[in-house]
Amino acid sequence: SERAGSMLIQPLLFSFVLLAIVDTGNAGVTSTFIRVQYPSTDIPLDSQVFALPKGYNAPQQVHLTQGDYDGKAVLISWTTAGEPGSNKVRYGLSDGNYEFTAEATVQNYTFYKYKSGYIHHCLVDDLQYGSKYYYEIGDGESSRKFWFQTPPEIDPDATYKFGIIGDLGQTYNSLSTLEHYMGTGAQTVLFVGDLSYADRYQYNDVGIRWDSWGNLIERSAAYQPWIWTAGNHEIDYFPEMAEVIPFRNYLQRYPTPYPASSSSSPLWYSVRRASAHIIVLSSYSPFVKYTPQWRWLRQELLNVNREETPWLIVLMHSPFYNSNDAHYLEGESMRFVFESWFCHYKVDVVFAGHVHAYERSYRISHLRSSDSSHPVPDKSAPVYITVGDGGNQEGLADKFRDPQPDYSAFRESSYGHSTLEIENRTHAFYHWNRNEEGKRVATDSFVLHNQYWVKNDRRRKLKIKHFRSIVANLAVMDGL
């Protein structure tokens, strides 16, 4: 019908306008949406969302992350409260038929006078790509069963869907973000830092709130990898409690596969997954010239093979570009050190958190600017996206700078999460999803064109066109 045709044309026209804005850097949008939010207070500890599994010493706080460089391994972590219990993971390709076993390390620690449960970390490797694995942990009637899906084999045209979450915490807004994310069908979380916000507590409550957060995210993290980035709320610096070693709680609980990318620290590392090469940086570790993180990143960028993994994604906590009053210019020193590398190696997108609002930039950099305080359009630059709006108890950062800078494409002070759906080597679909009165609402979206392959694909098409022209001319000369 005419009406149906009109309805179909409208979103297509919107897509064309949106793509034009993304490519040319026209005026950005500051959303006028006003979020009616739950109170920014943590969910009470006796809430059902933190409920412990039934059975004595049953495994709790179960979570996964990638365990190697190329996605054929997972690190499975869990805690038992009363005693170490079984340190084995039983797993296989069918439910209840566990052909294989792997052994975990077991450790516990104290933080002030809090004593942790027994924390298990188990590397399960030599997995098949593109397969669903079932696994069981724990003893007897207290054992628990889960599953996970391995990614497809490393391939430039492998399709894959990532979720991006940051600054989550453990409020009802946090729960809303988590539940909305779980309805997207995304297969792996790229987490851009600030996990539990337990550091807003004191004494034994710090450790207790790390435990409750682990139980909150288990509903997702026990079934798919979360790729971890450390934020400022992971530092846990409490001199009044004689706790001054940074990242102690985080590093005990959330391992990363840093040795697989030849990193010297679990705080910065790299993994490859499907068609993506994901680099994780630490905003709160030294990064200036000749520091370990600087040396590692210089080498890791050389290791990136865009013929195999065309999508180059960087995760960090503190954003390079931010037009909110909150944490304004805090990422400037790291930007000064690494921005030229990001442009030279044509990073596709940089995800950050820290600012409790959403913002997306155009492709911009300071490299060609005559004024060092203002970035300019740069086709070699990544898109910078801040997704620090997971829902933690500090609430939203609702004071954007006015006027909106030229580099800012879209910004809104709301809770939510993002998804990045890679279609092939040339393009991916990105969405930011707002939490709105119990619903997930896709609010900002665009087609992300691959920095390496779009350029090379154009060159390839020009070469083919040139070759065909030569062949046609030869045919005319030969009288064919």
N, C-alpha and C positions, 0 to 999 in steps of 0.2 A: 504494500500500500504506500501511498504518498507520505503518510505520517511516519511509517516505519522507515522509509528511505531517509526522511529528514532526521529521524532519531539516530540513524546509523552515521549519517554525514557529520553530525555535530561533534561526536568524540573524535572523529578523524581530523576535522578542522582544528579542534583543540590540540591534538597531538602535533599537527604541523606547526601551529603557533608555538607550542611548548618547545619543540625541537629547534625552531628558529631562535627562540630566546636563549636556549642552552648554547647554541653554536655561536651566536653573535654577541652575547653579553649585553642584552638590552636591560632596561630597568628591572630591578628585582622586586620581589613581593614580600611585604611584611604582613603576615596574616593578622586579621582582626579577631580571630576566634578567641573566645574567653572560656577557658577550661573550668568547669565546675568539678572540683577535685575532692577526693576523700581527704580527711585530715592527714597531714604529713607526720604521722606517728607510727611507730613500729607496731606490727600485729602482736597482741599479747602472747606470751609464751605458751599459755594453755589452749591456744587456738588449735583447731583440727588441722590446719595447714602445716603445723609442725609435728603432728602426731608421729610417734615412734612406731616402727613395725612391731607386730606381735611376736612373742616368743623371747625366751631368755637369750640375751647377748646377740640378738638378731642384727645383721649388718644394717647400718644406716648411713645417711649422707653419701649415697652411691653416686659417682660421677665419672665421666669418661673424658679423655682428651686424646688427640692423635699421639701415637707412640713412636713414630719414625719420621723420616723425611718425605716419603712418597705415599703414605696412606695405607700401608699393608699391616699396620699394627695399631693397637690402642693401649693406652694406659688406663686401667680400671682402678679406682680408689674407693675405699669404704672405711667405716669406723665401727668398731665393736666397743661397747661401753664397759662391760664387766671384766672381761679377760680377752686375751688375744684371739682365741677360737681358731677356726680353720684359716689357713693362709692360702688356700687353693682356689683358683677359678676353674670350674668345669665348663667346657663349652663345646659346641658343635653346630652343624648346619641344619639340624632339625630339633624341634622342641622336645625336651626330655631325653634326647639321645646325645649325650655329651661324650664325644669320642676323645677329646683332648683335655689336658690339664696344664695349668701354669701356676707357678708359685709366686707369692707376693712377699715383699719385705714388710716387716711390722715394726712400728716405732710408736712411742708416745713422748710427750714433752710437758713441761710446766710453763705457765705464763703468769707471773706474780704467784698467787697461791692456787690458781686454777690448774688442775691436772687433766690433760686431754684423755680421751679414750684411746684405744689401740688403733692406730691409723695404718691401713694396708694399701700398698701400691703394687700393682701387678702389671707387668708388660706381657701382652698377648700378641705374638707376632707371627710372621709367615702366613698371614690370612689371604684368602682369595679376594680379588677385586669384585665389586658388584654383587656381593653375597650378603644374605641375612644370617647373622650368627645369634644363637641363643646361649645364654650363660647363666650359671648358678653359683652363688656364693653363700657361705654360712654352713652351719651344722644341723643335721636332722630336721626336726620340725621348725627350727628357726631359720632354715635356709630360705633364700629368696631368689626369684628367677626374673631375668630381664632379657633384652635382646638389643642388637644394634645392626646397622647396615654399613658395610664397607663402601667406599666411593668407587666409581668406575676407574679403570686403568688410566694412568697419565696419558692424556691425548689432547691435542689442541682444540678439537671440536667436541670434547666431552661437555654435556650439559650438567649443570649443578646449581643448586639453590642454597645460598647462605642467608642466615639471619644475622642482624647486627644489633647488639644490645649494649648499653653502657650505664654505669652509675645506678645499679638496680636497687640495692637495699632490700628491706623486708617489711614494707608498708602494704596497705591494701592496693595502692597504686602500683607497687612492684608486682603484686600477684596478678593484677589486671594485665600488665605488660606481658608477663610470663604466659598467661593463659591465651592471650591474643596471639603471641608469637607461635604457640604450639598449634594453632589452627591454620598456619600458613603453608604447611607442607615443606618448609625449609629443612635441610638435612644436617646442617652444622651451624653452631653459633660462633660468630666472631665477637668476642667480648672485649670491649675497649676500656676496661678498668673500673675500679671502685665496686667491689663485690658486696660485702656484708654490711658495711658501715658500723661494724662492731667497735671501732675506735671512738665512737661517740659515747661509749659506756666507760665505766671504770672498774678496776679490780677484777674479781672473778667473772663479772658480767661480760667482759670483753670476750673471753673464751666461750662462754655460754652462747653469746650471739653469733659467733662463728659457727657453732654447732647448729643453731636454729636455721641459719641461712643455708647450710648444706642440706638440711632436710627440706627446705622450701624448694630448692631448684632440682631436687632429685627427680621430680616428675618429668623433667625434660632431660637433665644431664646424665641420667642413668641409661638413656636410650640413644643418645647421639653425642658426638664430641663437642665440647666447648673449648675453643682456642683462647687461651688466657692471656690477657695483658694486665700488668700491674699498674694501679693508680695510686694517688697520694693517700687514699684511705687504707691502703694495704701496708703502709710504712709502720704503723703501730708503735710510735715513739712515745714512751711514758717514763720519763726520768723519775717522776715521783713514785713510781712503782718499781724502780730499778730495772726497767725494760727499755733498753736503748739500742738493741740490735735491730736494724730495719728489716721489715718484711718477714719476721719470724713466723707468725701465724700463717700467713699466706704460703710461704715456701714449705712449711710442714704439710700442708693440706692439698695444695694444688700444683702438682709436678708438671713440668713441660719437657718436651723431647729435645732440649737444647743441644746435647752432644751430637745428635744426628746432623745438625747444620754447623758443626765445629765451633759452636759458641762456647765461651768460657763461663757463661752465667745463665741461669734459668729465666732471667728477666728480659733477655733479648734472644731471639731465635727465629727460625724460619721453617715452614713446612710447605710441601706441594700437595695439592688435593685436586683431583680431576684435571681441570685446565687452568688452575690458579696457582700462583706462587705467592704465598702470604708471608710477609715480613712483620715481625712483632718487635717494637722498640720500647725502651724504658725511658719515660720522661724524667724519672727521678733517680737516674744513675748517671755518672759522668759520661758525656758524649762529645766533648770537644776534641780537637785534633790529637791523634796518637793515643787516646784512651782506648781501653779494650773494646767498648761498644763501637767507637768510630772505626777502628781497624777491622772489626768483624763485618760491619755493614759495607765498608768499601769492598771487601772480598766477596761478600754474599751477592751484592749487585752484579759483580762480574760472573757469578755462578748462574745467574738467571738465564734460562734458555727459552726465549719467547717462541721458538719453533715448537717446543713441547708444551710449555705452559704460557700461553700468550697473555694471560691476565695477571698483572702485577699489582698486588694490593698491599698497602701498608697500614698497620694498626699502631696506634699510640694513645696516650691518655690526654695530654694537654694539646689542644688544637693550635695549628700554625695561624689560622685565620678565624677570627671571632669578632662579631660586632655587638656582643652583649657586654654590658657593664661588668658582669661577673667574669672574673679571671681574664680581663682584657689584657692582651699582649703578653700573657704568661708564657706562651709558647714561642716567643720571639727569638730567644737565644738558640733553641734547637732549629728553628726555621733558618736562621742565619748560617748554621753549620751544614744543614742537609738539603736545603731547597734546590741548590744547583744540581745535586745528584739526582733528586727526584725528577727534575726536568730532563737531564741528560739521558737518564735511563727510561724515560717516558712511563713513569708510574701512572697507572690508570685512575686509581682512587685512593684517597687517604681517609680512613675512618678514625675519629677521635671522640672523646667524651668530655668529662670534667665540667663543662658548662651545662647546667640543667635546663637545656632548651634544645630545639632542633634548628640547624642551619646548614644550608648547602651553598657552596660557592660556584662561580664560573671557573673556567681554566685560567688561572692568573698566576703571576709571579712578580718578584721584585727585580728579576735579572735584567730586564730591558727597560726599567723605569729610570727616568732622569731625576725623579724625586724619591729618595730612599724610603720615605714614609708612606708611599702609595704604590700598590701593585698595579700592573697593567695586564691586559689580555695576553695570554701566552698559550698557543696551541700545543706546545710540548709539555705543559704543566698538567698535574693531576687535578681532578675535582676533589675538593676538600669538603667532608661532610662530618658535622658534629651531631652525635646521637647520645648526648649525656642525659637523656630525659626518661630513664628507666623507671623512676618513681620513688627514690629514697626519701628519708625523713627530713632532709634539708629543704625540700620543696623545689618549686620551679624558679628559674632565673628569668624574670619577666620584664627586665629593663633593657631593651635594645637601644643602641645608640642611634640618634637622629641627626641628620638624615641617614637612611640606609646607604652604606658604602657601595660604590659601583661594583665591587667584586662579589657582593652578596646576592645570590639568586633567589633564595627563599628562606624565610625564617619564621618560626612560630614557637611560642612558649607553651608547650603542651607535653604530656607524657606520651610515649610511644616507642616504637622500634622500627627497624628497616629490614628490607629483604633485597638481595641482589641475585637475580636469576640469570645465570650465564646460558646463552643460547648456543653459541658457537665461538669461533675465534675472533669474530669481528664485532659482535654486539651483545649486550646484556640489558635486561630490564630491571630498573631500580624503582623501589617504592618506599616511601616513609609512611607508616601507618599510625595514625593518631588513636589514642584511647579516648573514646567518646561515649559516656553513659553506658558502659558495658558492651560497646561494640568496637570492632576494629574498622577504622575508616581510612582507606588509602587517600592520602591528602597531597603528597608531593610525589611526582613520578617523572621519569624521563628515560630515554634510551641512552645507555652509556656505550659509546663507540671505543673500541680497543685502540689504544695509542700506537701500538706496534703494527698490528695487522691491517688496520684501515689504510695507513700510509703505504704499506707494502702491497696491499691488494690493489690500490690505485696504480702503483708502479707496474704491477703485474698486468693489469688491464691495458695500460698504455703500451707496454711491450708487445702484448698480443695484438693490439690495434696496429702498432707499427709493423709487426711481422706480417699481418694480413695485408697491409698496404703494399709491402714489398712484394709479396706473393702475387697480388693482383697486378702490379706493374709488370712483373716478369711475365705473367700470363699474356698481357697485352703485347709486350715486346715479342713474345714467341708466336703471336697470332692465334692463341688458344681461345 
